[in-house]
Amino acid sequence: MKHICNVSGGACSFWAIHRTIEAHGKENTVGIFADVLVEHADLYEFNRHTEEVLGIKLIRVSRELTPMQLFAKEGLIGNARFPICSVRLKREPLNEWMGAHYELDGNQENFLKEHASVVLGFDWTEWGRVSDFQAEHPTWTLEAPMCEAPLWDKCEMIARCLDLGFKAQTLYELGFPHNNCGGACVRAGITQWVMLYHTQPITFGTWETDETNVQAEFLRRGIFSAHFTILKDRRNGTTRPLPLRELRARIESGEKFPTDQWGGCGCGGATEPPIYEQEVKAE
């Protein structure tokens, strides 16, 4: 039986695959990484060092689309309610690869494929994500080694990575809560996007330009959607789209923003129901 580890390029998923190898051996462990093409350079280096430390080769899967390229294709800009990049660019290609190479259903007697369990890189504070994933795939065998003793927090995981010769990750050092999508995330709150503007201005500028261009493309195609921006402005009891270009202007005007509205990255877990397919209409 194989144990397929979904590797994100962060400390938690590294230790999940590390514990899996300790428990089952390299020969029974498979590491797979879904590349969305917009990761910080540190993350790709982290994965290369992971291969060296563990003595395995990570399998890369990708739609070869960035999140914004996906949004242009789908006719919807992803946001916290509709994180289509998480579904289309991460969960679906991961599941497709695993299903094509291994039998994931524990109830099936398939003599053509070896059975495999799915190892999730979630820690003990994210047990709800494990439960959601199991609910979506009730016949799969799931493992979450970092939800089991010894329980480590993120600081200990990162410190132990440094002990193994990993380079300090820029985004962690800057205070970002995760190391994915270069510090940007459609599920992130305004606090994280303001931090991105101040600490990673090139990345912020790229997302701002891409969002503006995709919006213009939608208008040319006759797509009119309430979900037209990554962020929403919820001041004064109303909700309206908040383009990144407007957020930039507000930051540069000296406006003060909340420091506790981080949102949350939830990539690689259970997929979201494709509600947007019913709600977004071209007129």
C-alpha positions as CSV (number, residue, x, y, z in Angstrom):
1,M,0.0,0.0,0.0
2,K,1.2,3.4,-0.9
3,H,0.8,6.6,1.2
4,I,0.4,9.7,-1.0
5,C,1.4,12.9,0.6
6,N,0.0,16.2,-0.6
7,V,3.0,18.5,-0.3
8,S,2.3,22.2,-0.4
9,G,5.9,23.6,0.0
10,G,5.4,24.5,3.7
11,A,6.7,23.3,7.0
12,C,3.7,21.3,8.0
13,S,3.4,19.2,4.9
14,F,7.1,18.6,5.0
15,W,6.9,17.1,8.4
16,A,3.8,15.1,7.4
17,I,5.7,13.4,4.6
18,H,8.8,13.1,6.9
19,R,6.7,11.2,9.5
20,T,5.1,9.1,6.7
21,I,8.5,8.0,5.5
22,E,9.6,7.2,9.0
23,A,6.5,5.0,9.5
24,H,6.2,3.3,6.1
25,G,9.5,3.8,4.3
26,K,10.5,5.7,1.2
27,E,9.5,2.9,-1.1
28,N,5.9,3.2,0.1
29,T,5.7,7.0,0.2
30,V,4.7,9.3,-2.7
31,G,5.0,13.1,-2.6
32,I,2.9,15.2,-4.9
33,F,2.9,19.0,-5.4
34,A,0.3,21.0,-7.2
35,D,2.0,24.0,-8.9
36,V,-0.1,27.1,-9.4
37,L,2.9,29.0,-11.0
38,V,2.8,32.0,-8.6
39,E,4.7,30.7,-5.6
40,H,7.5,32.6,-3.9
41,A,10.9,31.5,-5.2
42,D,11.6,30.3,-1.6
43,L,8.9,27.7,-1.9
44,Y,10.3,26.0,-5.0
45,E,13.7,26.0,-3.3
46,F,12.1,24.5,-0.2
47,N,10.7,21.6,-2.3
48,R,14.1,21.0,-3.9
49,H,15.7,20.8,-0.5
50,T,12.8,18.5,0.6
51,E,13.8,16.1,-2.1
52,E,17.4,16.2,-1.0
53,V,16.7,15.7,2.7
54,L,14.1,12.9,2.2
55,G,15.8,11.2,-0.8
56,I,12.7,11.2,-2.9
57,K,11.5,12.9,-6.0
58,L,8.3,15.0,-5.7
59,I,5.7,14.6,-8.4
60,R,4.6,17.9,-9.9
61,V,1.1,18.3,-11.3
62,S,-0.2,21.5,-12.8
63,R,-2.9,22.9,-15.1
64,E,-0.2,25.3,-16.3
65,L,-2.4,28.2,-15.4
66,T,-1.9,31.0,-12.8
67,P,-4.9,31.8,-10.7
68,M,-5.7,34.9,-12.7
69,Q,-5.4,33.0,-16.0
70,L,-7.9,30.5,-14.5
71,F,-10.2,33.4,-13.5
72,A,-10.2,34.7,-17.1
73,K,-11.0,31.2,-18.4
74,E,-13.8,30.6,-15.9
75,G,-15.4,34.1,-16.2
76,L,-15.1,34.7,-12.4
77,I,-12.5,36.2,-10.2
78,G,-12.0,33.9,-7.2
79,N,-12.6,35.3,-3.7
80,A,-13.2,34.0,-0.2
81,R,-16.6,32.6,-1.1
82,F,-15.6,31.1,-4.4
83,P,-12.0,30.0,-4.2
84,I,-12.0,28.3,-7.6
85,C,-8.2,28.4,-7.8
86,S,-8.0,26.1,-4.8
87,V,-10.4,23.7,-6.5
88,R,-9.4,23.8,-10.1
89,L,-5.6,24.3,-9.7
90,K,-4.9,22.2,-6.6
91,R,-7.5,19.8,-5.4
92,E,-8.8,18.6,-8.8
93,P,-5.4,17.9,-10.4
94,L,-4.2,16.2,-7.2
95,N,-7.2,14.0,-7.0
96,E,-7.1,13.2,-10.8
97,W,-3.4,12.1,-10.6
98,M,-4.0,10.0,-7.5
99,G,-7.1,8.3,-9.0
100,A,-5.3,7.6,-12.3
101,H,-2.4,5.8,-10.6
102,Y,-3.8,4.2,-7.4
103,E,-7.0,2.8,-6.0
104,L,-8.2,5.3,-3.3
105,D,-11.5,3.6,-2.5
106,G,-10.9,1.2,0.4
107,N,-14.1,-0.7,-0.5
108,Q,-12.9,-1.6,-4.0
109,E,-11.1,-4.8,-5.0
110,N,-9.1,-3.5,-7.9
111,F,-6.4,-5.9,-9.1
112,L,-5.1,-3.4,-11.6
113,K,-4.1,-0.7,-9.2
114,E,-2.4,-0.6,-5.8
115,H,-4.4,0.8,-3.0
116,A,-3.2,4.1,-1.5
117,S,-4.0,6.3,1.4
118,V,-4.0,10.1,1.2
119,V,-1.8,12.0,3.6
120,L,-2.8,15.5,4.4
121,G,-0.4,18.2,5.6
122,F,-2.7,19.7,8.2
123,D,-1.7,20.2,11.8
124,W,-3.7,19.6,15.0
125,T,-5.2,23.1,14.8
126,E,-6.8,22.2,11.4
127,W,-8.6,19.0,12.4
128,G,-11.8,20.5,11.0
129,R,-10.2,20.5,7.5
130,V,-9.3,16.8,7.9
131,S,-12.9,16.1,8.9
132,D,-14.3,18.0,6.0
133,F,-12.0,16.1,3.6
134,Q,-13.0,12.8,5.0
135,A,-16.7,13.7,4.7
136,E,-16.2,14.5,1.1
137,H,-14.3,11.2,0.5
138,P,-15.8,8.8,3.1
139,T,-14.3,5.6,1.5
140,W,-10.8,6.9,1.3
141,T,-8.2,6.2,3.9
142,L,-6.8,9.5,5.2
143,E,-3.8,10.2,7.4
144,A,-2.8,13.4,9.1
145,P,0.5,12.7,10.9
146,M,0.8,16.3,12.2
147,C,-2.5,15.9,14.0
148,E,-1.0,13.1,16.1
149,A,1.5,13.1,18.9
150,P,4.0,14.5,19.2
151,L,2.0,17.7,18.5
152,W,4.1,20.6,17.2
153,D,3.1,24.2,16.6
154,K,4.2,26.0,13.4
155,C,7.1,27.7,15.2
156,E,8.6,24.3,16.2
157,M,8.0,22.9,12.7
158,I,9.9,25.8,11.2
159,A,12.7,25.7,13.7
160,R,13.2,21.9,13.0
161,C,13.3,22.7,9.3
162,L,16.1,25.2,9.9
163,D,17.9,22.5,11.8
164,L,17.8,20.3,8.7
165,G,19.4,23.1,6.6
166,F,16.3,24.6,5.1
167,K,16.5,28.3,4.2
168,A,14.4,30.7,6.3
169,Q,11.2,31.3,4.2
170,T,10.8,35.0,3.5
171,L,7.0,35.0,3.9
172,Y,7.2,33.3,7.3
173,E,9.9,35.8,8.4
174,L,7.7,38.7,7.3
175,G,4.8,37.4,9.4
176,F,2.6,35.9,6.7
177,P,0.4,33.1,8.1
178,H,1.2,30.7,5.2
179,N,3.8,30.3,2.5
180,N,1.6,29.9,-0.6
181,C,0.8,32.0,-3.7
182,G,3.7,34.4,-2.9
183,G,1.8,35.9,0.0
184,A,-1.4,36.6,-2.0
185,C,-4.6,34.5,-1.6
186,V,-8.1,35.0,-2.7
187,R,-9.2,33.9,0.7
188,A,-7.0,36.4,2.5
189,G,-8.5,39.3,4.3
190,I,-7.6,43.0,3.9
191,T,-4.9,42.8,6.6
192,Q,-2.9,40.3,4.5
193,W,-3.3,42.3,1.3
194,V,-2.2,45.5,3.0
195,M,0.9,43.6,4.3
196,L,1.5,42.3,0.9
197,Y,1.5,45.9,-0.5
198,H,4.1,47.0,2.1
199,T,6.4,44.0,2.0
200,Q,6.0,42.5,-1.5
201,P,5.1,45.4,-3.7
202,I,6.0,43.7,-6.9
203,T,3.7,40.7,-6.1
204,F,0.9,43.1,-5.1
205,G,1.4,45.1,-8.3
206,T,1.2,41.9,-10.4
207,W,-2.0,40.8,-8.9
208,E,-3.4,44.3,-9.1
209,T,-2.6,44.6,-12.8
210,D,-3.9,41.1,-13.6
211,E,-7.2,41.8,-11.7
212,T,-7.7,45.0,-13.6
213,N,-7.0,43.3,-17.0
214,V,-9.3,40.4,-16.2
215,Q,-12.1,42.7,-15.2
216,A,-11.6,44.6,-18.6
217,E,-11.7,41.2,-20.4
218,F,-14.9,40.3,-18.7
219,L,-16.6,43.5,-19.8
220,R,-15.4,42.9,-23.4
221,R,-17.0,39.4,-23.2
222,G,-20.2,40.8,-21.7
223,I,-19.8,39.2,-18.4
224,F,-21.3,41.1,-15.5
225,S,-20.8,39.6,-12.1
226,A,-21.2,40.6,-8.5
227,H,-18.1,38.6,-7.8
228,F,-15.8,40.9,-9.8
229,T,-13.0,41.4,-7.4
230,I,-10.9,39.4,-4.9
231,L,-11.8,41.7,-2.0
232,K,-15.0,43.2,-0.8
233,D,-15.5,46.6,1.0
234,R,-17.9,46.1,3.9
235,R,-17.7,49.5,5.5
236,N,-20.8,51.3,6.7
237,G,-22.9,48.2,6.7
238,T,-22.8,47.7,2.9
239,T,-20.9,45.3,0.7
240,R,-19.4,46.3,-2.6
241,P,-16.5,45.1,-4.8
242,L,-13.1,46.4,-3.7
243,P,-10.5,46.3,-6.6
244,L,-6.9,46.1,-5.6
245,R,-6.2,49.3,-7.5
246,E,-8.6,51.1,-5.1
247,L,-7.0,49.4,-2.1
248,R,-3.6,50.7,-3.3
249,A,-5.0,54.2,-3.5
250,R,-6.5,54.0,0.0
251,I,-3.2,52.7,1.4
252,E,-1.2,55.4,-0.3
253,S,-3.6,58.1,1.0
254,G,-2.6,57.0,4.5
255,E,-5.8,55.2,5.5
256,K,-5.5,53.0,8.5
257,F,-6.7,49.4,8.1
258,P,-7.7,46.6,10.5
259,T,-4.9,44.5,11.8
260,D,-6.9,41.3,12.6
261,Q,-8.7,40.6,9.3
262,W,-6.4,37.9,7.9
263,G,-8.9,35.6,6.3
264,G,-7.5,32.1,5.8
265,C,-5.7,30.0,3.2
266,G,-7.6,26.7,2.8
267,C,-6.0,25.2,-0.3
268,G,-5.6,21.5,-0.7
269,G,-8.6,20.5,1.4
270,A,-12.1,19.6,0.6
271,T,-13.5,21.2,-2.6
272,E,-16.1,23.9,-2.5
273,P,-19.5,23.3,-4.2
274,P,-19.5,25.0,-7.6
275,I,-22.2,27.4,-6.6
276,Y,-20.6,30.0,-8.9
277,E,-21.6,28.0,-12.0
278,Q,-25.2,28.8,-11.2
279,E,-24.7,32.4,-10.1
280,V,-22.4,33.9,-12.7
281,K,-24.2,34.7,-15.9
282,A,-23.1,36.4,-19.1
283,E,-25.5,39.0,-20.2
